[in-house]
Amino acid sequence: MKWYQIKRKGSKHYKTGGVEVIDLLKVGGILQDFARGSIIKYAYRNRPGDIDKIMHYAEMLKVVINETKTKK
């Protein structure tokens, strides 16, 4: 899966087509830490819909890790 596909699956604010904070985190190289922290937060919180958020951040993490491996 590609980055734009992952973003499209997320909340409405990821679908504007512009540069989003999540893009800046990715470019800045800190998205992996942010995604891991978000996964932990939503797992601990455990409210309805949080499993979907966990899965979304896990998919983001997977894409970023795979992109990093491909660049090496």
mmCIF file as gemmi writes it, N, C-alpha and C atoms, coordinates in Angstrom:
data_model
loop_
_atom_site.group_PDB
_atom_site.id
_atom_site.type_symbol
_atom_site.label_atom_id
_atom_site.label_alt_id
_atom_site.label_comp_id
_atom_site.label_asym_id
_atom_site.label_entity_id
_atom_site.label_seq_id
_atom_site.pdbx_PDB_ins_code
_atom_site.Cartn_x
_atom_site.Cartn_y
_atom_site.Cartn_z
_atom_site.occupancy
_atom_site.B_iso_or_equiv
_atom_site.pdbx_formal_charge
_atom_site.auth_seq_id
_atom_site.auth_asym_id
_atom_site.pdbx_PDB_model_num
ATOM 1 N N . MET Axp A 1 ? 0.844 -1.176 0 1 0 ? 1 A 1
ATOM 2 C CA . MET Axp A 1 ? 0 0 0 1 0 ? 1 A 1
ATOM 3 C C . MET Axp A 1 ? 0.89 1.241 0 1 0 ? 1 A 1
ATOM 4 N N . LYS Axp A 2 ? 0.45 2.272 -0.66 1 0 ? 2 A 1
ATOM 5 C CA . LYS Axp A 2 ? 1.201 3.525 -0.77 1 0 ? 2 A 1
ATOM 6 C C . LYS Axp A 2 ? 0.714 4.539 0.269 1 0 ? 2 A 1
ATOM 7 N N . TRP Axp A 3 ? 1.538 5.556 0.501 1 0 ? 3 A 1
ATOM 8 C CA . TRP Axp A 3 ? 1.242 6.574 1.503 1 0 ? 3 A 1
ATOM 9 C C . TRP Axp A 3 ? -0.106 7.255 1.239 1 0 ? 3 A 1
ATOM 10 N N . TYR Axp A 4 ? -0.362 7.679 -0.002 1 0 ? 4 A 1
ATOM 11 C CA . TYR Axp A 4 ? -1.615 8.379 -0.298 1 0 ? 4 A 1
ATOM 12 C C . TYR Axp A 4 ? -2.831 7.481 -0.056 1 0 ? 4 A 1
ATOM 13 N N . GLN Axp A 5 ? -2.659 6.176 -0.244 1 0 ? 5 A 1
ATOM 14 C CA . GLN Axp A 5 ? -3.762 5.244 0.016 1 0 ? 5 A 1
ATOM 15 C C . GLN Axp A 5 ? -4.038 5.131 1.513 1 0 ? 5 A 1
ATOM 16 N N . ILE Axp A 6 ? -2.98 5.114 2.298 1 0 ? 6 A 1
ATOM 17 C CA . ILE Axp A 6 ? -3.125 5.055 3.753 1 0 ? 6 A 1
ATOM 18 C C . ILE Axp A 6 ? -3.841 6.311 4.253 1 0 ? 6 A 1
ATOM 19 N N . LYS Axp A 7 ? -3.421 7.475 3.758 1 0 ? 7 A 1
ATOM 20 C CA . LYS Axp A 7 ? -4.046 8.723 4.189 1 0 ? 7 A 1
ATOM 21 C C . LYS Axp A 7 ? -5.523 8.752 3.824 1 0 ? 7 A 1
ATOM 22 N N . ARG Axp A 8 ? -5.868 8.253 2.672 1 0 ? 8 A 1
ATOM 23 C CA . ARG Axp A 8 ? -7.264 8.248 2.22 1 0 ? 8 A 1
ATOM 24 C C . ARG Axp A 8 ? -8.167 7.437 3.135 1 0 ? 8 A 1
ATOM 25 N N . LYS Axp A 9 ? -7.606 6.413 3.777 1 0 ? 9 A 1
ATOM 26 C CA . LYS Axp A 9 ? -8.382 5.551 4.669 1 0 ? 9 A 1
ATOM 27 C C . LYS Axp A 9 ? -8.649 6.207 6.019 1 0 ? 9 A 1
ATOM 28 N N . GLY Axp A 10 ? -7.926 7.276 6.321 1 0 ? 10 A 1
ATOM 29 C CA . GLY Axp A 10 ? -8.04 7.91 7.629 1 0 ? 10 A 1
ATOM 30 C C . GLY Axp A 10 ? -9.22 8.852 7.739 1 0 ? 10 A 1
ATOM 31 N N . SER Axp A 11 ? -9.145 9.694 8.737 1 0 ? 11 A 1
ATOM 32 C CA . SER Axp A 11 ? -10.208 10.658 9.015 1 0 ? 11 A 1
ATOM 33 C C . SER Axp A 11 ? -10.369 11.646 7.866 1 0 ? 11 A 1
ATOM 34 N N . LYS Axp A 12 ? -11.479 12.365 7.877 1 0 ? 12 A 1
ATOM 35 C CA . LYS Axp A 12 ? -11.776 13.331 6.818 1 0 ? 12 A 1
ATOM 36 C C . LYS Axp A 12 ? -10.676 14.362 6.651 1 0 ? 12 A 1
ATOM 37 N N . HIS Axp A 13 ? -10.032 14.75 7.748 1 0 ? 13 A 1
ATOM 38 C CA . HIS Axp A 13 ? -9.016 15.785 7.637 1 0 ? 13 A 1
ATOM 39 C C . HIS Axp A 13 ? -7.767 15.306 6.895 1 0 ? 13 A 1
ATOM 40 N N . TYR Axp A 14 ? -7.659 14.016 6.612 1 0 ? 14 A 1
ATOM 41 C CA . TYR Axp A 14 ? -6.555 13.518 5.797 1 0 ? 14 A 1
ATOM 42 C C . TYR Axp A 14 ? -6.909 13.511 4.318 1 0 ? 14 A 1
ATOM 43 N N . LYS Axp A 15 ? -8.108 13.923 3.977 1 0 ? 15 A 1
ATOM 44 C CA . LYS Axp A 15 ? -8.574 13.809 2.602 1 0 ? 15 A 1
ATOM 45 C C . LYS Axp A 15 ? -8.677 15.151 1.898 1 0 ? 15 A 1
ATOM 46 N N . THR Axp A 16 ? -8.05 16.177 2.42 1 0 ? 16 A 1
ATOM 47 C CA . THR Axp A 16 ? -8.151 17.502 1.827 1 0 ? 16 A 1
ATOM 48 C C . THR Axp A 16 ? -7.247 17.655 0.616 1 0 ? 16 A 1
ATOM 49 N N . GLY Axp A 17 ? -6.233 16.831 0.5 1 0 ? 17 A 1
ATOM 50 C CA . GLY Axp A 17 ? -5.319 16.915 -0.631 1 0 ? 17 A 1
ATOM 51 C C . GLY Axp A 17 ? -4.136 17.838 -0.387 1 0 ? 17 A 1
ATOM 52 N N . GLY Axp A 18 ? -4.182 18.63 0.659 1 0 ? 18 A 1
ATOM 53 C CA . GLY Axp A 18 ? -3.083 19.529 0.972 1 0 ? 18 A 1
ATOM 54 C C . GLY Axp A 18 ? -2.06 18.857 1.872 1 0 ? 18 A 1
ATOM 55 N N . VAL Axp A 19 ? -1.091 19.65 2.296 1 0 ? 19 A 1
ATOM 56 C CA . VAL Axp A 19 ? -0.081 19.136 3.209 1 0 ? 19 A 1
ATOM 57 C C . VAL Axp A 19 ? -0.684 19.11 4.606 1 0 ? 19 A 1
ATOM 58 N N . GLU Axp A 20 ? -0.602 17.965 5.238 1 0 ? 20 A 1
ATOM 59 C CA . GLU Axp A 20 ? -1.149 17.789 6.578 1 0 ? 20 A 1
ATOM 60 C C . GLU Axp A 20 ? -0.001 17.575 7.56 1 0 ? 20 A 1
ATOM 61 N N . VAL Axp A 21 ? -0.294 17.72 8.828 1 0 ? 21 A 1
ATOM 62 C CA . VAL Axp A 21 ? 0.715 17.522 9.87 1 0 ? 21 A 1
ATOM 63 C C . VAL Axp A 21 ? 1.337 16.14 9.751 1 0 ? 21 A 1
ATOM 64 N N . ILE Axp A 22 ? 0.526 15.141 9.43 1 0 ? 22 A 1
ATOM 65 C CA . ILE Axp A 22 ? 1.032 13.773 9.312 1 0 ? 22 A 1
ATOM 66 C C . ILE Axp A 22 ? 2.107 13.687 8.221 1 0 ? 22 A 1
ATOM 67 N N . ASP Axp A 23 ? 1.943 14.486 7.15 1 0 ? 23 A 1
ATOM 68 C CA . ASP Axp A 23 ? 2.96 14.537 6.09 1 0 ? 23 A 1
ATOM 69 C C . ASP Axp A 23 ? 4.258 15.143 6.624 1 0 ? 23 A 1
ATOM 70 N N . LEU Axp A 24 ? 4.121 16.186 7.422 1 0 ? 24 A 1
ATOM 71 C CA . LEU Axp A 24 ? 5.31 16.83 7.991 1 0 ? 24 A 1
ATOM 72 C C . LEU Axp A 24 ? 6.042 15.889 8.945 1 0 ? 24 A 1
ATOM 73 N N . LEU Axp A 25 ? 5.285 15.118 9.724 1 0 ? 25 A 1
ATOM 74 C CA . LEU Axp A 25 ? 5.902 14.136 10.607 1 0 ? 25 A 1
ATOM 75 C C . LEU Axp A 25 ? 6.668 13.092 9.795 1 0 ? 25 A 1
ATOM 76 N N . LYS Axp A 26 ? 6.082 12.689 8.678 1 0 ? 26 A 1
ATOM 77 C CA . LYS Axp A 26 ? 6.716 11.687 7.817 1 0 ? 26 A 1
ATOM 78 C C . LYS Axp A 26 ? 8.007 12.241 7.22 1 0 ? 26 A 1
ATOM 79 N N . VAL Axp A 27 ? 7.931 13.432 6.645 1 0 ? 27 A 1
ATOM 80 C CA . VAL Axp A 27 ? 9.106 14.045 6.028 1 0 ? 27 A 1
ATOM 81 C C . VAL Axp A 27 ? 10.183 14.323 7.069 1 0 ? 27 A 1
ATOM 82 N N . GLY Axp A 28 ? 9.766 14.702 8.272 1 0 ? 28 A 1
ATOM 83 C CA . GLY Axp A 28 ? 10.709 14.998 9.353 1 0 ? 28 A 1
ATOM 84 C C . GLY Axp A 28 ? 11.324 13.765 9.99 1 0 ? 28 A 1
ATOM 85 N N . GLY Axp A 29 ? 10.851 12.585 9.583 1 0 ? 29 A 1
ATOM 86 C CA . GLY Axp A 29 ? 11.431 11.347 10.093 1 0 ? 29 A 1
ATOM 87 C C . GLY Axp A 29 ? 10.964 10.953 11.478 1 0 ? 29 A 1
ATOM 88 N N . ILE Axp A 30 ? 9.859 11.535 11.941 1 0 ? 30 A 1
ATOM 89 C CA . ILE Axp A 30 ? 9.387 11.209 13.285 1 0 ? 30 A 1
ATOM 90 C C . ILE Axp A 30 ? 8.021 10.532 13.291 1 0 ? 30 A 1
ATOM 91 N N . LEU Axp A 31 ? 7.534 10.159 12.115 1 0 ? 31 A 1
ATOM 92 C CA . LEU Axp A 31 ? 6.223 9.521 12.041 1 0 ? 31 A 1
ATOM 93 C C . LEU Axp A 31 ? 6.21 8.161 12.725 1 0 ? 31 A 1
ATOM 94 N N . GLN Axp A 32 ? 7.311 7.425 12.648 1 0 ? 32 A 1
ATOM 95 C CA . GLN Axp A 32 ? 7.346 6.104 13.283 1 0 ? 32 A 1
ATOM 96 C C . GLN Axp A 32 ? 7.083 6.214 14.78 1 0 ? 32 A 1
ATOM 97 N N . ASP Axp A 33 ? 7.751 7.141 15.43 1 0 ? 33 A 1
ATOM 98 C CA . ASP Axp A 33 ? 7.545 7.329 16.876 1 0 ? 33 A 1
ATOM 99 C C . ASP Axp A 33 ? 6.128 7.806 17.167 1 0 ? 33 A 1
ATOM 100 N N . PHE Axp A 34 ? 5.617 8.728 16.338 1 0 ? 34 A 1
ATOM 101 C CA . PHE Axp A 34 ? 4.261 9.235 16.516 1 0 ? 34 A 1
ATOM 102 C C . PHE Axp A 34 ? 3.239 8.111 16.367 1 0 ? 34 A 1
ATOM 103 N N . ALA Axp A 35 ? 3.406 7.276 15.344 1 0 ? 35 A 1
ATOM 104 C CA . ALA Axp A 35 ? 2.47 6.168 15.098 1 0 ? 35 A 1
ATOM 105 C C . ALA Axp A 35 ? 2.503 5.166 16.246 1 0 ? 35 A 1
ATOM 106 N N . ARG Axp A 36 ? 3.7 4.83 16.715 1 0 ? 36 A 1
ATOM 107 C CA . ARG Axp A 36 ? 3.802 3.9 17.849 1 0 ? 36 A 1
ATOM 108 C C . ARG Axp A 36 ? 3.116 4.463 19.089 1 0 ? 36 A 1
ATOM 109 N N . GLY Axp A 37 ? 3.347 5.741 19.36 1 0 ? 37 A 1
ATOM 110 C CA . GLY Axp A 37 ? 2.71 6.381 20.51 1 0 ? 37 A 1
ATOM 111 C C . GLY Axp A 37 ? 1.193 6.41 20.377 1 0 ? 37 A 1
ATOM 112 N N . SER Axp A 38 ? 0.71 6.662 19.162 1 0 ? 38 A 1
ATOM 113 C CA . SER Axp A 38 ? -0.734 6.687 18.927 1 0 ? 38 A 1
ATOM 114 C C . SER Axp A 38 ? -1.347 5.302 19.099 1 0 ? 38 A 1
ATOM 115 N N . ILE Axp A 39 ? -0.643 4.275 18.648 1 0 ? 39 A 1
ATOM 116 C CA . ILE Axp A 39 ? -1.122 2.9 18.818 1 0 ? 39 A 1
ATOM 117 C C . ILE Axp A 39 ? -1.266 2.578 20.309 1 0 ? 39 A 1
ATOM 118 N N . ILE Axp A 40 ? -0.263 2.945 21.081 1 0 ? 40 A 1
ATOM 119 C CA . ILE Axp A 40 ? -0.309 2.699 22.525 1 0 ? 40 A 1
ATOM 120 C C . ILE Axp A 40 ? -1.448 3.484 23.164 1 0 ? 40 A 1
ATOM 121 N N . LYS Axp A 41 ? -1.589 4.744 22.787 1 0 ? 41 A 1
ATOM 122 C CA . LYS Axp A 41 ? -2.648 5.584 23.348 1 0 ? 41 A 1
ATOM 123 C C . LYS Axp A 41 ? -4.028 4.99 23.088 1 0 ? 41 A 1
ATOM 124 N N . TYR Axp A 42 ? -4.297 4.621 21.832 1 0 ? 42 A 1
ATOM 125 C CA . TYR Axp A 42 ? -5.626 4.108 21.496 1 0 ? 42 A 1
ATOM 126 C C . TYR Axp A 42 ? -5.857 2.717 22.083 1 0 ? 42 A 1
ATOM 127 N N . ALA Axp A 43 ? -4.815 1.92 22.219 1 0 ? 43 A 1
ATOM 128 C CA . ALA Axp A 43 ? -4.97 0.605 22.843 1 0 ? 43 A 1
ATOM 129 C C . ALA Axp A 43 ? -5.311 0.765 24.325 1 0 ? 43 A 1
ATOM 130 N N . TYR Axp A 44 ? -4.681 1.702 24.971 1 0 ? 44 A 1
ATOM 131 C CA . TYR Axp A 44 ? -4.944 1.941 26.397 1 0 ? 44 A 1
ATOM 132 C C . TYR Axp A 44 ? -6.332 2.535 26.611 1 0 ? 44 A 1
ATOM 133 N N . ARG Axp A 45 ? -6.711 3.467 25.735 1 0 ? 45 A 1
ATOM 134 C CA . ARG Axp A 45 ? -7.992 4.152 25.871 1 0 ? 45 A 1
ATOM 135 C C . ARG Axp A 45 ? -9.166 3.203 25.644 1 0 ? 45 A 1
ATOM 136 N N . ASN Axp A 46 ? -9.066 2.39 24.604 1 0 ? 46 A 1
ATOM 137 C CA . ASN Axp A 46 ? -10.027 1.316 24.331 1 0 ? 46 A 1
ATOM 138 C C . ASN Axp A 46 ? -11.478 1.784 24.276 1 0 ? 46 A 1
ATOM 139 N N . ARG Axp A 47 ? -11.743 2.78 23.441 1 0 ? 47 A 1
ATOM 140 C CA . ARG Axp A 47 ? -13.107 3.248 23.199 1 0 ? 47 A 1
ATOM 141 C C . ARG Axp A 47 ? -13.598 2.701 21.858 1 0 ? 47 A 1
ATOM 142 N N . PRO Axp A 48 ? -14.912 2.757 21.627 1 0 ? 48 A 1
ATOM 143 C CA . PRO Axp A 48 ? -15.412 2.308 20.316 1 0 ? 48 A 1
ATOM 144 C C . PRO Axp A 48 ? -14.715 3.072 19.187 1 0 ? 48 A 1
ATOM 145 N N . GLY Axp A 49 ? -14.279 2.354 18.197 1 0 ? 49 A 1
ATOM 146 C CA . GLY Axp A 49 ? -13.593 2.966 17.066 1 0 ? 49 A 1
ATOM 147 C C . GLY Axp A 49 ? -12.085 3.018 17.212 1 0 ? 49 A 1
ATOM 148 N N . ASP Axp A 50 ? -11.575 2.79 18.417 1 0 ? 50 A 1
ATOM 149 C CA . ASP Axp A 50 ? -10.131 2.873 18.625 1 0 ? 50 A 1
ATOM 150 C C . ASP Axp A 50 ? -9.371 1.752 17.92 1 0 ? 50 A 1
ATOM 151 N N . ILE Axp A 51 ? -9.974 0.594 17.763 1 0 ? 51 A 1
ATOM 152 C CA . ILE Axp A 51 ? -9.305 -0.503 17.048 1 0 ? 51 A 1
ATOM 153 C C . ILE Axp A 51 ? -9.028 -0.083 15.611 1 0 ? 51 A 1
ATOM 154 N N . ASP Axp A 52 ? -9.982 0.616 14.998 1 0 ? 52 A 1
ATOM 155 C CA . ASP Axp A 52 ? -9.778 1.104 13.627 1 0 ? 52 A 1
ATOM 156 C C . ASP Axp A 52 ? -8.619 2.09 13.572 1 0 ? 52 A 1
ATOM 157 N N . LYS Axp A 53 ? -8.514 2.947 14.576 1 0 ? 53 A 1
ATOM 158 C CA . LYS Axp A 53 ? -7.413 3.912 14.625 1 0 ? 53 A 1
ATOM 159 C C . LYS Axp A 53 ? -6.084 3.193 14.819 1 0 ? 53 A 1
ATOM 160 N N . ILE Axp A 54 ? -6.07 2.181 15.666 1 0 ? 54 A 1
ATOM 161 C CA . ILE Axp A 54 ? -4.852 1.392 15.884 1 0 ? 54 A 1
ATOM 162 C C . ILE Axp A 54 ? -4.401 0.76 14.567 1 0 ? 54 A 1
ATOM 163 N N . MET Axp A 55 ? -5.343 0.173 13.867 1 0 ? 55 A 1
ATOM 164 C CA . MET Axp A 55 ? -5.018 -0.475 12.598 1 0 ? 55 A 1
ATOM 165 C C . MET Axp A 55 ? -4.532 0.544 11.573 1 0 ? 55 A 1
ATOM 166 N N . HIS Axp A 56 ? -5.129 1.728 11.549 1 0 ? 56 A 1
ATOM 167 C CA . HIS Axp A 56 ? -4.725 2.776 10.612 1 0 ? 56 A 1
ATOM 168 C C . HIS Axp A 56 ? -3.288 3.221 10.895 1 0 ? 56 A 1
ATOM 169 N N . TYR Axp A 57 ? -2.974 3.463 12.152 1 0 ? 57 A 1
ATOM 170 C CA . TYR Axp A 57 ? -1.606 3.868 12.5 1 0 ? 57 A 1
ATOM 171 C C . TYR Axp A 57 ? -0.616 2.734 12.247 1 0 ? 57 A 1
ATOM 172 N N . ALA Axp A 58 ? -1.032 1.5 12.454 1 0 ? 58 A 1
ATOM 173 C CA . ALA Axp A 58 ? -0.155 0.357 12.164 1 0 ? 58 A 1
ATOM 174 C C . ALA Axp A 58 ? 0.128 0.266 10.664 1 0 ? 58 A 1
ATOM 175 N N . GLU Axp A 59 ? -0.877 0.536 9.842 1 0 ? 59 A 1
ATOM 176 C CA . GLU Axp A 59 ? -0.659 0.541 8.389 1 0 ? 59 A 1
ATOM 177 C C . GLU Axp A 59 ? 0.283 1.668 7.988 1 0 ? 59 A 1
ATOM 178 N N . MET Axp A 60 ? 0.127 2.85 8.616 1 0 ? 60 A 1
ATOM 179 C CA . MET Axp A 60 ? 1.046 3.96 8.353 1 0 ? 60 A 1
ATOM 180 C C . MET Axp A 60 ? 2.472 3.555 8.717 1 0 ? 60 A 1
ATOM 181 N N . LEU Axp A 61 ? 2.612 2.949 9.873 1 0 ? 61 A 1
ATOM 182 C CA . LEU Axp A 61 ? 3.919 2.513 10.347 1 0 ? 61 A 1
ATOM 183 C C . LEU Axp A 61 ? 4.543 1.52 9.381 1 0 ? 61 A 1
ATOM 184 N N . LYS Axp A 62 ? 3.75 0.591 8.897 1 0 ? 62 A 1
ATOM 185 C CA . LYS Axp A 62 ? 4.235 -0.407 7.951 1 0 ? 62 A 1
ATOM 186 C C . LYS Axp A 62 ? 4.721 0.242 6.658 1 0 ? 62 A 1
ATOM 187 N N . VAL Axp A 63 ? 3.964 1.193 6.137 1 0 ? 63 A 1
ATOM 188 C CA . VAL Axp A 63 ? 4.352 1.876 4.901 1 0 ? 63 A 1
ATOM 189 C C . VAL Axp A 63 ? 5.658 2.632 5.092 1 0 ? 63 A 1
ATOM 190 N N . VAL Axp A 64 ? 5.775 3.365 6.19 1 0 ? 64 A 1
ATOM 191 C CA . VAL Axp A 64 ? 6.982 4.153 6.44 1 0 ? 64 A 1
ATOM 192 C C . VAL Axp A 64 ? 8.202 3.254 6.615 1 0 ? 64 A 1
ATOM 193 N N . ILE Axp A 65 ? 8.032 2.159 7.329 1 0 ? 65 A 1
ATOM 194 C CA . ILE Axp A 65 ? 9.153 1.217 7.521 1 0 ? 65 A 1
ATOM 195 C C . ILE Axp A 65 ? 9.555 0.613 6.19 1 0 ? 65 A 1
ATOM 196 N N . ASN Axp A 66 ? 8.587 0.207 5.376 1 0 ? 66 A 1
ATOM 197 C CA . ASN Axp A 66 ? 8.898 -0.381 4.065 1 0 ? 66 A 1
ATOM 198 C C . ASN Axp A 66 ? 9.572 0.638 3.147 1 0 ? 66 A 1
ATOM 199 N N . GLU Axp A 67 ? 9.127 1.905 3.176 1 0 ? 67 A 1
ATOM 200 C CA . GLU Axp A 67 ? 9.767 2.943 2.372 1 0 ? 67 A 1
ATOM 201 C C . GLU Axp A 67 ? 11.207 3.167 2.817 1 0 ? 67 A 1
ATOM 202 N N . THR Axp A 68 ? 11.435 3.13 4.119 1 0 ? 68 A 1
ATOM 203 C CA . THR Axp A 68 ? 12.786 3.321 4.655 1 0 ? 68 A 1
ATOM 204 C C . THR Axp A 68 ? 13.709 2.195 4.215 1 0 ? 68 A 1
ATOM 205 N N . LYS Axp A 69 ? 13.205 0.966 4.237 1 0 ? 69 A 1
ATOM 206 C CA . LYS Axp A 69 ? 14.004 -0.193 3.807 1 0 ? 69 A 1
ATOM 207 C C . LYS Axp A 69 ? 14.306 -0.122 2.314 1 0 ? 69 A 1
ATOM 208 N N . THR Axp A 70 ? 13.371 0.356 1.53 1 0 ? 70 A 1
ATOM 209 C CA . THR Axp A 70 ? 13.531 0.442 0.074 1 0 ? 70 A 1
ATOM 210 C C . THR Axp A 70 ? 14.584 1.466 -0.295 1 0 ? 70 A 1
ATOM 211 N N . LYS Axp A 71 ? 14.697 2.554 0.483 1 0 ? 71 A 1
ATOM 212 C CA . LYS Axp A 71 ? 15.658 3.619 0.2 1 0 ? 71 A 1
ATOM 213 C C . LYS Axp A 71 ? 17.091 3.193 0.469 1 0 ? 71 A 1
ATOM 214 N N . LYS Axp A 72 ? 17.272 2.192 1.323 1 0 ? 72 A 1
ATOM 215 C CA . LYS Axp A 72 ? 18.629 1.779 1.716 1 0 ? 72 A 1
ATOM 216 C C . LYS Axp A 72 ? 19.281 0.946 0.666 1 0 ? 72 A 1
